[in-house]
Amino acid sequence: MTASSPVLEVEDLSIRFQERGRSLLAVRNLSFQVARGETLAIVGESGCGKSITALALLGLVPPPGRAEGKAIRLEGRNLLGLGPEALRDVRGRRIAMVFQEPMTTLNPVLTIGEQIVETIRDHEPASRREARDRALTLLERVHIPDPVRRFGEHPHRLSGGMRQRVVIAMALACNPAVLVADEPTTALDVTIQAQILDLIDELKQGGMGVVLITHDLGVVAGHAERVLVMYAGRKVEERAAADLFATPLHPYTRGLIAARPRRRVEGGERPRLVEIPGTVPSLAAMPPGCAFAPRCASATEDCTAAEPPLTSLEDGQVACLRVGDFLAPSHSLPHARLA
Ligand SMILES: Nc1ncnc2c1ncn2[C@@H]1O[C@H](COP(=O)(O)OP(=O)(O)OP(=O)(O)O)[C@@H](O)[C@H]1O
């Protein structure tokens, strides 16, 4: 593999669960790539398959659920089909994950320092002293003030934002090639959210690829180069972030953008939040054709007849039968043209 090849390549990933004797696909035929130093945001409402995709990247789909397909290639190595030992070795060392709630990762009875030292020594033959020095450097890297004092403190002494910084420090302990962050800021207040996202931006300057999972498109703006929109387990649009915000193509993406909470402009009214009507269908009751059709104001009869294929654009992909109409010259969509 070369320096310019993607650090992570997912090819035709499906995730299967068994429920009451039925086999259900929570994720279907998902493909994407992440380059070095790039953030790919995966967005969609609750239940669209974002978290289970994140878990699959780390080989953590809870059994009897199963990830299947062609490849989850990390630095050129296919993780699909690796045994539990080999996966455990890759996890933490080459790919690491940060969850929404830091206390799910932190052990309340160990000090911050002990936990980072343990993480380092789990993966590398470092002496206690070396691991301690590296832990202190990591605390500095994630901008924890007074790291020597914090090293000896327990997690409950820290604020939510500081705890999330510690979790990120642990994720970085072995210099992973890819960081998967699943709603890393949802539990935090708005100012702290921005600081954590800025920190992730800073860390990826070193070449780490980032997969940022969120239901909130507001989080994505300014913090992701590309955006993949999922609906009912499927990719429905993938574009460069700037293009997606300027000219969203899939009606679901447009709905998510309209539903995005926005701040009030000084002196003005808070922009109205437009909810997408209806809810994400359950896996056991997928509607025929396009899964979004029952909630879509643009849907026609054709949309319920067959599932729309994922169409390539010059700058990405979209799965909507009506995309040709949205791309017509009267629709001023300057960046998007069919490839
Ligand atoms: N262990 C499991 N067993 C059966 N089905 C599951 C399991 N985990 C997830 N699913 C199903 O997979 C689908 C996708 O769930 P997932 O949690 O990935 O969605 P999400 O978009 O991340 O939503 P959220 O933001 O609420 O986590 C859902 O329909 C869910 O019911």
PDBQT file of the ligand as one rigid body, heavy atoms in Angstrom, charges set to zero:
ROOT
HETATM    1  N1  LIG A 401     -27.496  -6.615  19.213  1.00  0.00    +0.000 N 
HETATM    2  C1  LIG A 401     -28.473  -6.376  18.316  1.00  0.00    +0.000 A 
HETATM    3  N2  LIG A 401     -29.412  -7.317  18.042  1.00  0.00    +0.000 NA
HETATM    4  C2  LIG A 401     -30.395  -7.103  17.126  1.00  0.00    +0.000 A 
HETATM    5  N3  LIG A 401     -30.512  -5.943  16.418  1.00  0.00    +0.000 NA
HETATM    6  C3  LIG A 401     -29.613  -4.974  16.653  1.00  0.00    +0.000 A 
HETATM    7  C4  LIG A 401     -28.541  -5.128  17.607  1.00  0.00    +0.000 A 
HETATM    8  N4  LIG A 401     -27.809  -3.979  17.611  1.00  0.00    +0.000 NA
HETATM    9  C5  LIG A 401     -28.396  -3.152  16.704  1.00  0.00    +0.000 A 
HETATM   10  N5  LIG A 401     -29.452  -3.753  16.133  1.00  0.00    +0.000 N 
HETATM   11  C6  LIG A 401     -30.336  -3.177  15.108  1.00  0.00    +0.000 C 
HETATM   12  O1  LIG A 401     -29.555  -2.585  14.102  1.00  0.00    +0.000 OA
HETATM   13  C7  LIG A 401     -30.167  -1.384  13.641  1.00  0.00    +0.000 C 
HETATM   14  C8  LIG A 401     -29.164  -0.260  13.673  1.00  0.00    +0.000 C 
HETATM   15  O2  LIG A 401     -28.840   0.065  15.020  1.00  0.00    +0.000 OA
HETATM   16  P1  LIG A 401     -27.707   1.127  15.390  1.00  0.00    +0.000 P 
HETATM   17  O3  LIG A 401     -27.599   1.169  16.879  1.00  0.00    +0.000 OA
HETATM   18  O4  LIG A 401     -26.485   0.860  14.637  1.00  0.00    +0.000 OA
HETATM   19  O5  LIG A 401     -28.339   2.475  14.862  1.00  0.00    +0.000 OA
HETATM   20  P2  LIG A 401     -27.811   3.951  15.072  1.00  0.00    +0.000 P 
HETATM   21  O6  LIG A 401     -28.081   4.637  13.786  1.00  0.00    +0.000 OA
HETATM   22  O7  LIG A 401     -26.415   3.977  15.554  1.00  0.00    +0.000 OA
HETATM   23  O8  LIG A 401     -28.763   4.483  16.197  1.00  0.00    +0.000 OA
HETATM   24  P3  LIG A 401     -28.379   5.084  17.643  1.00  0.00    +0.000 P 
HETATM   25  O9  LIG A 401     -27.876   6.452  17.367  1.00  0.00    +0.000 OA
HETATM   26  O10 LIG A 401     -29.663   5.023  18.387  1.00  0.00    +0.000 OA
HETATM   27  O11 LIG A 401     -27.322   4.145  18.210  1.00  0.00    +0.000 OA
HETATM   28  C9  LIG A 401     -31.376  -1.124  14.514  1.00  0.00    +0.000 C 
HETATM   29  O12 LIG A 401     -32.534  -1.512  13.814  1.00  0.00    +0.000 OA
HETATM   30  C10 LIG A 401     -31.153  -2.028  15.698  1.00  0.00    +0.000 C 
HETATM   31  O13 LIG A 401     -32.371  -2.505  16.210  1.00  0.00    +0.000 OA
ENDROOT
TORSDOF 0
